[in-house]
């Protein structure tokens, strides 16, 4: 039978957990408002840069790469295209996560938020940031394929990838549609989805599919 001390200890744990969550929420909102309130030309370009993580942007890149690789018979170009298509399939994971958690965007629940994008670009759940995750996972695939063609390029490509992803993450907060915690978690999910694409989706699903399609063509 649990005694009073056990009950008190359990209650203390719950209080500590709630206090921690409250501190995280306060930090999230405070940091969001600080970044969202940035002004001036030095940061105004972020409202345009944010679309580099948009699904449509990457769809255009993939279609262009498909045509260029086909016309130019580029082996590494085709490999990159195949990985990027595989990564589109893994985006289903992000959709499920966002639907299950269903966190409201800060621009919809906080006061005095400056929204710097059209409402069609912030439909759905806030957590985690799909733009940040999608951009990071795709850029990690680009980094991997570039390293195959240009050995020794891994470190500079990773620096570029991380730097560009940080800017995407900041842009999502700046335009008013994501909390800092949304983009922080998106870094982790971006890496996870990259690994799933490389070690699961591509070799076990998409590579056999591509092989079957090639057999039909040839």
C-alpha positions in Angstrom: 0.0 0.0 0.0 1.5 3.4 -0.9 1.9 5.6 2.1 1.6 9.4 2.5 5.2 9.9 1.7 4.8 8.1 -1.6 1.7 10.2 -2.5 3.6 13.4 -1.5 6.5 12.4 -3.6 4.3 11.6 -6.7 2.5 15.0 -6.2 5.9 16.7 -6.0 7.0 15.1 -9.3 3.8 16.2 -11.0 4.3 19.8 -9.8 7.9 19.8 -11.0 6.8 18.5 -14.4 4.1 21.1 -14.7 6.6 23.9 -13.6 9.0 22.7 -16.2 6.4 22.7 -19.0 5.3 26.2 -17.9 8.8 27.4 -18.1 9.2 26.0 -21.5 6.0 27.5 -22.7 7.0 30.9 -21.3 10.4 30.7 -22.9 8.7 29.6 -26.2 6.4 32.6 -26.3 9.0 35.1 -25.1 11.6 34.0 -27.6 8.9 33.9 -30.4 7.9 37.5 -29.7 11.5 38.7 -29.6 12.3 37.2 -33.0 8.9 38.1 -34.5 9.4 41.8 -33.5 12.6 42.1 -35.5 12.4 45.1 -37.9 14.4 46.6 -40.6 15.9 45.8 -44.0 18.6 43.6 -42.4 15.9 40.9 -41.7 13.0 41.8 -44.0 14.3 39.4 -46.7 13.5 36.4 -44.4 9.9 36.7 -45.3 10.9 35.7 -48.9 13.7 33.3 -47.9 11.2 31.3 -45.9 9.7 29.8 -49.1 12.9 28.0 -49.8 11.6 25.3 -47.5 8.2 25.2 -49.2 7.1 21.9 -50.7 6.3 23.6 -54.0 9.8 25.0 -54.2 11.4 21.6 -53.8 8.9 20.0 -56.2 10.1 22.5 -58.8 13.7 21.7 -58.1 13.1 18.0 -58.4 11.2 18.4 -61.7 14.0 20.6 -63.1 16.7 18.1 -61.9 14.7 15.2 -63.5 14.7 17.0 -66.9 18.4 18.1 -66.7 19.5 14.6 -65.5 17.5 12.9 -68.3 18.7 15.2 -71.1 22.3 15.3 -69.8 22.5 11.6 -68.8 23.8 12.6 -65.4 24.3 9.5 -63.2 24.7 11.5 -59.9 21.9 13.8 -61.0 19.6 10.8 -61.4 20.7 9.4 -58.0 19.9 12.8 -56.3 16.5 12.9 -58.0 15.7 9.4 -56.8 16.6 10.2 -53.2 14.6 13.4 -53.3 11.6 11.5 -54.7 12.0 9.0 -51.9 12.1 11.9 -49.4 8.8 13.2 -50.7 7.3 9.8 -49.7 8.7 10.1 -46.2 7.0 13.5 -45.8 3.9 11.4 -44.8 5.5 11.0 -41.4 5.5 14.7 -40.9 1.9 15.0 -41.9 0.9 12.3 -39.4 2.9 14.0 -36.5 1.4 17.4 -37.2 -2.2 15.9 -37.4 -1.8 14.0 -34.1 -0.3 16.9 -32.1 -2.4 19.6 -33.7 -0.7 22.6 -32.0 -2.2 26.0 -32.9 0.1 28.4 -34.5 1.4 31.4 -32.4 -0.2 33.9 -34.8 -3.6 32.4 -33.9 -3.2 32.4 -30.1 -0.8 35.2 -29.1 -1.5 38.9 -29.1 0.4 41.5 -31.0 1.9 39.0 -33.5 3.1 40.4 -36.8 2.2 38.0 -39.6 4.4 38.4 -42.7 2.9 35.9 -45.0 -0.4 35.0 -46.7 -2.8 32.9 -44.6 -2.7 30.1 -47.3 0.9 29.4 -46.1 0.1 28.7 -42.5 -2.8 26.3 -42.6 -2.7 23.2 -40.3 -0.7 22.4 -37.2 2.3 24.3 -36.0 4.4 21.5 -34.4 6.9 20.7 -35.8 7.9 23.0 -38.6 7.4 21.2 -41.9 9.5 23.8 -43.8 12.5 23.4 -41.5 12.3 19.6 -41.5 11.7 19.3 -45.3 14.5 21.7 -46.1 17.0 20.1 -43.8 16.3 16.5 -44.9 16.5 17.5 -48.6 19.7 19.4 -48.1 21.3 16.5 -46.2 20.5 14.3 -49.3 22.1 17.0 -51.6 25.1 17.0 -49.3 25.5 13.2 -49.4 25.3 13.1 -53.2 27.6 16.0 -53.7 30.2 14.3 -51.5 29.9 11.2 -53.8 30.8 13.4 -56.8 33.3 15.7 -55.0 35.1 13.8 -52.2 36.1 16.2 -49.5 33.1 18.5 -49.9 31.3 17.0 -46.9 32.4 19.6 -44.2 31.7 22.7 -46.3 28.4 21.3 -47.5 27.3 20.5 -44.0 28.2 24.1 -42.9 26.2 25.5 -45.8 23.3 23.1 -45.0 23.2 23.9 -41.3 23.5 27.7 -41.9 20.8 27.8 -44.5 18.5 25.6 -42.3 19.0 27.9 -39.3 17.9 30.8 -41.4 14.8 28.9 -42.6 14.0 28.2 -38.9 14.4 31.8 -37.9 12.3 32.9 -40.9 9.4 30.7 -39.7 9.4 32.5 -36.3 10.0 35.9 -37.9 6.9 35.6 -40.2 4.8 34.6 -37.2 3.8 31.0 -37.9 6.0 28.9 -35.7 7.3 28.7 -32.1 11.0 28.2 -31.4 10.3 24.7 -30.1 8.6 23.9 -33.4 11.8 24.5 -35.4 14.1 23.0 -32.8 12.2 19.7 -32.9 12.1 20.0 -36.7 15.9 19.8 -36.8 15.7 16.4 -35.1 12.8 15.1 -37.3 14.7 16.4 -40.4 17.7 14.3 -39.5 15.5 11.3 -38.6 13.7 11.5 -41.9 17.0 11.8 -43.8 18.2 8.6 -42.1 14.9 6.8 -42.8 15.0 7.9 -46.5 18.6 6.7 -46.9 18.4 3.4 -45.0 14.7 2.4 -45.3 12.6 4.2 -47.8 15.1 4.3 -50.7 16.7 0.8 -50.5 13.6 -1.1 -49.6 10.8 0.8 -51.4 12.0 3.3 -54.0 15.1 1.5 -55.4 13.1 -1.6 -56.3 10.4 0.6 -57.8 12.9 2.5 -59.9 14.4 -0.8 -61.1 11.0 -2.0 -62.2 10.2 1.2 -64.0 13.6 1.1 -65.8 12.8 -2.5 -66.9 9.6 -1.2 -68.5 11.4 1.5 -70.4 14.3 -0.6 -71.6 
